[in-house]
Amino acid sequence: MLLGSTIRRLRLASGLSQAELARLVDLSPSFLSRVEHDKREPTLSVLRRIAEHLNAPFGVLLASALGDVTADPKWQGAMGKLIEAVRTQLLTDVVERRQQSLFEEAAPEPNPGR
């Protein structure tokens, strides 16, 4: 449930149609539609290509996919907790990298003439 809606939101925020994103990542538009509606699951390589073309961290999409797994009642035990911990770490790493890059972009350039 999380992965499809995450991809859809990122795609819309990027201003791409399903057909445009499908062409960029070498998928059929119908397959991408099924992914966005949680009817199909993409492979990790497809997920990586989608992340690249949406300028989104791969970890965000992977964390969304792992969120789908932990929502499944079959994964509610110890394995589900482990997957949720990995998912949380992926999202934390992404946020930390984004914050660091924002601070680096905002840092004033040194002025060698002064």
PyMOL commands that place a pseudoatom at each C-alpha (Angstrom):
pseudoatom trace, name=CA, resn=MET, resi=1, chain=A, elem=C, hetatm=0, pos=[0.000, 0.000, 0.000]
pseudoatom trace, name=CA, resn=LEU, resi=2, chain=A, elem=C, hetatm=0, pos=[2.820, 2.410, 0.770]
pseudoatom trace, name=CA, resn=LEU, resi=3, chain=A, elem=C, hetatm=0, pos=[5.033, 1.774, -2.246]
pseudoatom trace, name=CA, resn=GLY, resi=4, chain=A, elem=C, hetatm=0, pos=[2.483, 2.442, -4.969]
pseudoatom trace, name=CA, resn=SER, resi=5, chain=A, elem=C, hetatm=0, pos=[1.186, 5.641, -3.415]
pseudoatom trace, name=CA, resn=THR, resi=6, chain=A, elem=C, hetatm=0, pos=[4.749, 6.835, -2.724]
pseudoatom trace, name=CA, resn=ILE, resi=7, chain=A, elem=C, hetatm=0, pos=[5.757, 6.327, -6.350]
pseudoatom trace, name=CA, resn=ARG, resi=8, chain=A, elem=C, hetatm=0, pos=[2.578, 8.051, -7.538]
pseudoatom trace, name=CA, resn=ARG, resi=9, chain=A, elem=C, hetatm=0, pos=[3.097, 11.074, -5.248]
pseudoatom trace, name=CA, resn=LEU, resi=10, chain=A, elem=C, hetatm=0, pos=[6.745, 11.420, -6.291]
pseudoatom trace, name=CA, resn=ARG, resi=11, chain=A, elem=C, hetatm=0, pos=[5.826, 11.076, -9.967]
pseudoatom trace, name=CA, resn=LEU, resi=12, chain=A, elem=C, hetatm=0, pos=[3.131, 13.742, -9.718]
pseudoatom trace, name=CA, resn=ALA, resi=13, chain=A, elem=C, hetatm=0, pos=[5.473, 16.050, -7.793]
pseudoatom trace, name=CA, resn=SER, resi=14, chain=A, elem=C, hetatm=0, pos=[7.992, 15.612, -10.617]
pseudoatom trace, name=CA, resn=GLY, resi=15, chain=A, elem=C, hetatm=0, pos=[5.381, 16.637, -13.162]
pseudoatom trace, name=CA, resn=LEU, resi=16, chain=A, elem=C, hetatm=0, pos=[5.598, 13.355, -15.074]
pseudoatom trace, name=CA, resn=SER, resi=17, chain=A, elem=C, hetatm=0, pos=[2.743, 11.337, -16.504]
pseudoatom trace, name=CA, resn=GLN, resi=18, chain=A, elem=C, hetatm=0, pos=[2.696, 7.575, -16.052]
pseudoatom trace, name=CA, resn=ALA, resi=19, chain=A, elem=C, hetatm=0, pos=[3.573, 7.187, -19.723]
pseudoatom trace, name=CA, resn=GLU, resi=20, chain=A, elem=C, hetatm=0, pos=[6.558, 9.531, -19.417]
pseudoatom trace, name=CA, resn=LEU, resi=21, chain=A, elem=C, hetatm=0, pos=[7.973, 7.823, -16.326]
pseudoatom trace, name=CA, resn=ALA, resi=22, chain=A, elem=C, hetatm=0, pos=[7.343, 4.382, -17.822]
pseudoatom trace, name=CA, resn=ARG, resi=23, chain=A, elem=C, hetatm=0, pos=[9.310, 5.374, -20.941]
pseudoatom trace, name=CA, resn=LEU, resi=24, chain=A, elem=C, hetatm=0, pos=[12.184, 6.778, -18.856]
pseudoatom trace, name=CA, resn=VAL, resi=25, chain=A, elem=C, hetatm=0, pos=[12.532, 3.603, -16.770]
pseudoatom trace, name=CA, resn=ASP, resi=26, chain=A, elem=C, hetatm=0, pos=[11.858, 1.234, -19.671]
pseudoatom trace, name=CA, resn=LEU, resi=27, chain=A, elem=C, hetatm=0, pos=[8.535, -0.155, -18.408]
pseudoatom trace, name=CA, resn=SER, resi=28, chain=A, elem=C, hetatm=0, pos=[5.144, -0.456, -19.992]
pseudoatom trace, name=CA, resn=PRO, resi=29, chain=A, elem=C, hetatm=0, pos=[2.689, 2.203, -18.808]
pseudoatom trace, name=CA, resn=SER, resi=30, chain=A, elem=C, hetatm=0, pos=[0.281, -0.547, -17.762]
pseudoatom trace, name=CA, resn=PHE, resi=31, chain=A, elem=C, hetatm=0, pos=[2.917, -2.174, -15.520]
pseudoatom trace, name=CA, resn=LEU, resi=32, chain=A, elem=C, hetatm=0, pos=[3.691, 1.175, -13.867]
pseudoatom trace, name=CA, resn=SER, resi=33, chain=A, elem=C, hetatm=0, pos=[-0.035, 1.729, -13.336]
pseudoatom trace, name=CA, resn=ARG, resi=34, chain=A, elem=C, hetatm=0, pos=[-0.325, -1.658, -11.641]
pseudoatom trace, name=CA, resn=VAL, resi=35, chain=A, elem=C, hetatm=0, pos=[2.661, -0.821, -9.426]
pseudoatom trace, name=CA, resn=GLU, resi=36, chain=A, elem=C, hetatm=0, pos=[1.087, 2.499, -8.431]
pseudoatom trace, name=CA, resn=HIS, resi=37, chain=A, elem=C, hetatm=0, pos=[-2.163, 0.690, -7.602]
pseudoatom trace, name=CA, resn=ASP, resi=38, chain=A, elem=C, hetatm=0, pos=[-0.311, -2.007, -5.614]
pseudoatom trace, name=CA, resn=LYS, resi=39, chain=A, elem=C, hetatm=0, pos=[-1.301, -4.757, -8.030]
pseudoatom trace, name=CA, resn=ARG, resi=40, chain=A, elem=C, hetatm=0, pos=[2.325, -5.591, -8.970]
pseudoatom trace, name=CA, resn=GLU, resi=41, chain=A, elem=C, hetatm=0, pos=[5.647, -5.343, -7.182]
pseudoatom trace, name=CA, resn=PRO, resi=42, chain=A, elem=C, hetatm=0, pos=[8.691, -4.043, -9.053]
pseudoatom trace, name=CA, resn=THR, resi=43, chain=A, elem=C, hetatm=0, pos=[12.088, -5.685, -8.795]
pseudoatom trace, name=CA, resn=LEU, resi=44, chain=A, elem=C, hetatm=0, pos=[14.829, -3.860, -6.914]
pseudoatom trace, name=CA, resn=SER, resi=45, chain=A, elem=C, hetatm=0, pos=[16.493, -2.860, -10.187]
pseudoatom trace, name=CA, resn=VAL, resi=46, chain=A, elem=C, hetatm=0, pos=[13.220, -1.352, -11.442]
pseudoatom trace, name=CA, resn=LEU, resi=47, chain=A, elem=C, hetatm=0, pos=[12.740, 0.373, -8.097]
pseudoatom trace, name=CA, resn=ARG, resi=48, chain=A, elem=C, hetatm=0, pos=[16.243, 1.857, -8.378]
pseudoatom trace, name=CA, resn=ARG, resi=49, chain=A, elem=C, hetatm=0, pos=[15.558, 3.165, -11.904]
pseudoatom trace, name=CA, resn=ILE, resi=50, chain=A, elem=C, hetatm=0, pos=[12.281, 4.717, -10.742]
pseudoatom trace, name=CA, resn=ALA, resi=51, chain=A, elem=C, hetatm=0, pos=[14.085, 6.412, -7.827]
pseudoatom trace, name=CA, resn=GLU, resi=52, chain=A, elem=C, hetatm=0, pos=[16.777, 7.771, -10.151]
pseudoatom trace, name=CA, resn=HIS, resi=53, chain=A, elem=C, hetatm=0, pos=[14.287, 9.288, -12.584]
pseudoatom trace, name=CA, resn=LEU, resi=54, chain=A, elem=C, hetatm=0, pos=[12.166, 10.771, -9.813]
pseudoatom trace, name=CA, resn=ASN, resi=55, chain=A, elem=C, hetatm=0, pos=[15.272, 12.224, -8.130]
pseudoatom trace, name=CA, resn=ALA, resi=56, chain=A, elem=C, hetatm=0, pos=[14.232, 10.405, -4.980]
pseudoatom trace, name=CA, resn=PRO, resi=57, chain=A, elem=C, hetatm=0, pos=[16.523, 8.541, -2.623]
pseudoatom trace, name=CA, resn=PHE, resi=58, chain=A, elem=C, hetatm=0, pos=[16.358, 4.806, -3.276]
pseudoatom trace, name=CA, resn=GLY, resi=59, chain=A, elem=C, hetatm=0, pos=[16.025, 4.292, 0.478]
pseudoatom trace, name=CA, resn=VAL, resi=60, chain=A, elem=C, hetatm=0, pos=[12.686, 6.101, 0.522]
pseudoatom trace, name=CA, resn=LEU, resi=61, chain=A, elem=C, hetatm=0, pos=[11.179, 3.721, -2.039]
pseudoatom trace, name=CA, resn=LEU, resi=62, chain=A, elem=C, hetatm=0, pos=[12.790, 0.717, -0.387]
pseudoatom trace, name=CA, resn=ALA, resi=63, chain=A, elem=C, hetatm=0, pos=[11.440, 1.818, 2.992]
pseudoatom trace, name=CA, resn=SER, resi=64, chain=A, elem=C, hetatm=0, pos=[7.977, 2.116, 1.447]
pseudoatom trace, name=CA, resn=ALA, resi=65, chain=A, elem=C, hetatm=0, pos=[8.271, -1.405, 0.057]
pseudoatom trace, name=CA, resn=LEU, resi=66, chain=A, elem=C, hetatm=0, pos=[9.395, -2.701, 3.450]
pseudoatom trace, name=CA, resn=GLY, resi=67, chain=A, elem=C, hetatm=0, pos=[6.442, -0.915, 5.050]
pseudoatom trace, name=CA, resn=ASP, resi=68, chain=A, elem=C, hetatm=0, pos=[4.172, -2.952, 2.814]
pseudoatom trace, name=CA, resn=VAL, resi=69, chain=A, elem=C, hetatm=0, pos=[5.854, -6.149, 4.040]
pseudoatom trace, name=CA, resn=THR, resi=70, chain=A, elem=C, hetatm=0, pos=[5.507, -5.292, 7.726]
pseudoatom trace, name=CA, resn=ALA, resi=71, chain=A, elem=C, hetatm=0, pos=[1.808, -4.523, 7.266]
pseudoatom trace, name=CA, resn=ASP, resi=72, chain=A, elem=C, hetatm=0, pos=[1.279, -8.153, 6.221]
pseudoatom trace, name=CA, resn=PRO, resi=73, chain=A, elem=C, hetatm=0, pos=[0.026, -10.244, 9.208]
pseudoatom trace, name=CA, resn=LYS, resi=74, chain=A, elem=C, hetatm=0, pos=[2.490, -13.013, 8.294]
pseudoatom trace, name=CA, resn=TRP, resi=75, chain=A, elem=C, hetatm=0, pos=[5.363, -10.686, 9.197]
pseudoatom trace, name=CA, resn=GLN, resi=76, chain=A, elem=C, hetatm=0, pos=[4.162, -9.470, 12.602]
pseudoatom trace, name=CA, resn=GLY, resi=77, chain=A, elem=C, hetatm=0, pos=[6.699, -11.425, 14.659]
pseudoatom trace, name=CA, resn=ALA, resi=78, chain=A, elem=C, hetatm=0, pos=[10.415, -10.913, 15.149]
pseudoatom trace, name=CA, resn=MET, resi=79, chain=A, elem=C, hetatm=0, pos=[11.120, -10.742, 11.412]
pseudoatom trace, name=CA, resn=GLY, resi=80, chain=A, elem=C, hetatm=0, pos=[8.566, -7.955, 11.044]
pseudoatom trace, name=CA, resn=LYS, resi=81, chain=A, elem=C, hetatm=0, pos=[10.270, -6.007, 13.832]
pseudoatom trace, name=CA, resn=LEU, resi=82, chain=A, elem=C, hetatm=0, pos=[13.641, -6.462, 12.147]
pseudoatom trace, name=CA, resn=ILE, resi=83, chain=A, elem=C, hetatm=0, pos=[12.262, -5.265, 8.816]
pseudoatom trace, name=CA, resn=GLU, resi=84, chain=A, elem=C, hetatm=0, pos=[10.660, -2.251, 10.514]
pseudoatom trace, name=CA, resn=ALA, resi=85, chain=A, elem=C, hetatm=0, pos=[13.998, -1.413, 12.157]
pseudoatom trace, name=CA, resn=VAL, resi=86, chain=A, elem=C, hetatm=0, pos=[15.749, -1.546, 8.773]
pseudoatom trace, name=CA, resn=ARG, resi=87, chain=A, elem=C, hetatm=0, pos=[12.986, 0.587, 7.257]
pseudoatom trace, name=CA, resn=THR, resi=88, chain=A, elem=C, hetatm=0, pos=[13.331, 3.185, 10.021]
pseudoatom trace, name=CA, resn=GLN, resi=89, chain=A, elem=C, hetatm=0, pos=[17.112, 3.263, 9.588]
pseudoatom trace, name=CA, resn=LEU, resi=90, chain=A, elem=C, hetatm=0, pos=[16.774, 3.786, 5.827]
pseudoatom trace, name=CA, resn=LEU, resi=91, chain=A, elem=C, hetatm=0, pos=[14.442, 6.728, 6.349]
pseudoatom trace, name=CA, resn=THR, resi=92, chain=A, elem=C, hetatm=0, pos=[16.683, 8.182, 9.080]
pseudoatom trace, name=CA, resn=ASP, resi=93, chain=A, elem=C, hetatm=0, pos=[19.741, 7.956, 6.812]
pseudoatom trace, name=CA, resn=VAL, resi=94, chain=A, elem=C, hetatm=0, pos=[17.882, 9.703, 3.997]
pseudoatom trace, name=CA, resn=VAL, resi=95, chain=A, elem=C, hetatm=0, pos=[16.751, 12.543, 6.276]
pseudoatom trace, name=CA, resn=GLU, resi=96, chain=A, elem=C, hetatm=0, pos=[20.253, 12.995, 7.695]
pseudoatom trace, name=CA, resn=ARG, resi=97, chain=A, elem=C, hetatm=0, pos=[21.808, 13.159, 4.204]
pseudoatom trace, name=CA, resn=ARG, resi=98, chain=A, elem=C, hetatm=0, pos=[19.178, 15.662, 3.065]
pseudoatom trace, name=CA, resn=GLN, resi=99, chain=A, elem=C, hetatm=0, pos=[19.749, 17.848, 6.119]
pseudoatom trace, name=CA, resn=GLN, resi=100, chain=A, elem=C, hetatm=0, pos=[23.496, 17.723, 5.638]
pseudoatom trace, name=CA, resn=SER, resi=101, chain=A, elem=C, hetatm=0, pos=[23.208, 18.711, 1.979]
pseudoatom trace, name=CA, resn=LEU, resi=102, chain=A, elem=C, hetatm=0, pos=[20.895, 21.600, 2.899]
pseudoatom trace, name=CA, resn=PHE, resi=103, chain=A, elem=C, hetatm=0, pos=[23.457, 22.915, 5.387]
pseudoatom trace, name=CA, resn=GLU, resi=104, chain=A, elem=C, hetatm=0, pos=[26.241, 22.541, 2.834]
pseudoatom trace, name=CA, resn=GLU, resi=105, chain=A, elem=C, hetatm=0, pos=[24.197, 24.448, 0.238]
pseudoatom trace, name=CA, resn=ALA, resi=106, chain=A, elem=C, hetatm=0, pos=[23.382, 27.206, 2.746]
pseudoatom trace, name=CA, resn=ALA, resi=107, chain=A, elem=C, hetatm=0, pos=[26.965, 27.661, 3.957]
pseudoatom trace, name=CA, resn=PRO, resi=108, chain=A, elem=C, hetatm=0, pos=[28.443, 30.934, 2.733]
pseudoatom trace, name=CA, resn=GLU, resi=109, chain=A, elem=C, hetatm=0, pos=[31.262, 30.702, 0.244]
pseudoatom trace, name=CA, resn=PRO, resi=110, chain=A, elem=C, hetatm=0, pos=[34.622, 31.730, 1.680]
pseudoatom trace, name=CA, resn=ASN, resi=111, chain=A, elem=C, hetatm=0, pos=[35.745, 35.074, 0.324]
pseudoatom trace, name=CA, resn=PRO, resi=112, chain=A, elem=C, hetatm=0, pos=[39.466, 34.772, -0.527]
pseudoatom trace, name=CA, resn=GLY, resi=113, chain=A, elem=C, hetatm=0, pos=[39.739, 38.518, -1.240]
pseudoatom trace, name=CA, resn=ARG, resi=114, chain=A, elem=C, hetatm=0, pos=[39.127, 39.524, 2.371]
for i in range(1, 114): cmd.bond("trace and resi %d" % i, "trace and resi %d" % (i + 1))
show_as sticks, trace
zoom trace
